[in-house]
Amino acid sequence: MIKLATPCLIWNTCCLWPYSDPAAADRLVHLEAGQLRQQIFLTVRDVLLKQASERPLVIILDDLHWADDASLELLLYLLEVLRQAPIFILANSRLIYHTG
């Protein structure tokens, strides 16, 4: 039997960090942009790995053609580091033709 998690399960976990730890939240304020980005990537990875350790995950990404560069870079990072985790990522995108 497949047990489905509620869509908010990961969101609720993410929303608690770093605000559940005021010292961690204070440290984030002082990070440079690149350091903050790295911290976000690592946190998303950790949350997904934690959830996947409890049950396999399916992540569906719709309309990926609208994603900004930072979101696509996060996705590429996650595809690399989550390779061995029980996580299935399904993404769809339209073909975008660039005319120049």
CORVEN-V323062 format. One record per residue. N is the residue number from 1. PSI is psi in radians with two decimals (NA if undefined). OMEGA is omega as a letter, one per 40 degrees, with the letter a starting at -180 (NA if undefined). D_FIRST is the distance of its C-alpha to the first C-alpha in Angstrom with 1 decimal. Layout:
n-><N | N>
psi-><PSI | PSI>
omega-><OMEGA | OMEGA>
d_first-><D_FIRST | D_FIRST>
This chain:
n-><1 | 2 | 3 | 4 | 5 | 6 | 7 | 8 | 9 | 10 | 11 | 12 | 13 | 14 | 15 | 16 | 17 | 18 | 19 | 20 | 21 | 22 | 23 | 24 | 25 | 26 | 27 | 28 | 29 | 30 | 31 | 32 | 33 | 34 | 35 | 36 | 37 | 38 | 39 | 40 | 41 | 42 | 43 | 44 | 45 | 46 | 47 | 48 | 49 | 50 | 51 | 52 | 53 | 54 | 55 | 56 | 57 | 58 | 59 | 60 | 61 | 62 | 63 | 64 | 65 | 66 | 67 | 68 | 69 | 70 | 71 | 72 | 73 | 74 | 75 | 76 | 77 | 78 | 79 | 80 | 81 | 82 | 83 | 84 | 85 | 86 | 87 | 88 | 89 | 90 | 91 | 92 | 93 | 94 | 95 | 96 | 97 | 98 | 99 | 100>
psi-><2.37 | 2.21 | 2.09 | 2.35 | 2.67 | 2.58 | -0.44 | -0.07 | -0.90 | -0.71 | -0.80 | -0.67 | -0.78 | -0.68 | -0.41 | -0.41 | 2.40 | 0.15 | -0.31 | -0.24 | 1.70 | -0.59 | -0.71 | -0.73 | -0.70 | -0.66 | -0.61 | -0.58 | -0.51 | 0.05 | 2.57 | 2.90 | -0.81 | -0.67 | -0.70 | -0.74 | -0.80 | -0.73 | -0.69 | -0.81 | -0.80 | -0.67 | -0.77 | -0.76 | -0.85 | -0.71 | -0.78 | -0.72 | -0.68 | -0.83 | -0.69 | -0.39 | -0.37 | -0.60 | 2.65 | 2.56 | 2.57 | 2.16 | 2.16 | 2.15 | 2.06 | 2.58 | 0.84 | -0.35 | -0.28 | -0.07 | 2.50 | 2.98 | -0.72 | -0.70 | -0.70 | -0.65 | -0.68 | -0.78 | -0.80 | -0.72 | -0.83 | -0.67 | -0.60 | -0.86 | -0.32 | 0.27 | -0.67 | -0.07 | 2.68 | 1.16 | 2.23 | 2.14 | 2.12 | 2.12 | 2.48 | 2.66 | 2.62 | 2.65 | 2.27 | 2.15 | 2.17 | 2.21 | 2.39 | NA>
omega-><i | i | a | i | i | a | a | a | a | i | a | i | a | a | i | a | e | a | i | i | a | i | i | i | i | i | a | a | a | a | i | a | a | i | i | i | i | i | i | i | a | a | i | i | a | i | a | i | i | a | a | i | i | i | i | a | i | i | a | i | a | i | a | i | i | a | i | a | a | i | i | i | i | i | i | i | a | i | i | a | a | a | a | a | i | a | i | i | i | a | i | a | i | i | i | i | i | i | a | NA>
d_first-><0.0 | 3.8 | 6.4 | 9.6 | 12.9 | 15.8 | 18.4 | 20.9 | 19.2 | 21.1 | 24.1 | 24.6 | 24.6 | 27.1 | 29.3 | 30.0 | 31.4 | 34.4 | 35.6 | 34.2 | 36.8 | 40.2 | 41.7 | 39.1 | 39.6 | 43.3 | 43.0 | 41.2 | 44.2 | 46.4 | 44.4 | 45.8 | 43.8 | 42.7 | 41.7 | 39.7 | 37.9 | 37.1 | 35.8 | 33.6 | 32.1 | 31.5 | 29.9 | 27.5 | 26.6 | 26.2 | 24.0 | 21.6 | 21.6 | 21.0 | 18.0 | 16.7 | 17.3 | 14.8 | 11.9 | 12.5 | 14.4 | 15.3 | 18.9 | 20.6 | 24.4 | 26.3 | 30.0 | 30.6 | 34.1 | 35.0 | 34.0 | 36.9 | 37.9 | 36.6 | 33.1 | 33.2 | 34.5 | 31.7 | 29.2 | 31.1 | 31.2 | 27.4 | 26.8 | 29.1 | 28.0 | 24.2 | 24.4 | 22.6 | 20.0 | 16.3 | 17.4 | 17.6 | 20.5 | 21.3 | 24.8 | 27.1 | 30.8 | 33.8 | 36.6 | 39.4 | 42.9 | 45.4 | 49.0 | 51.7>
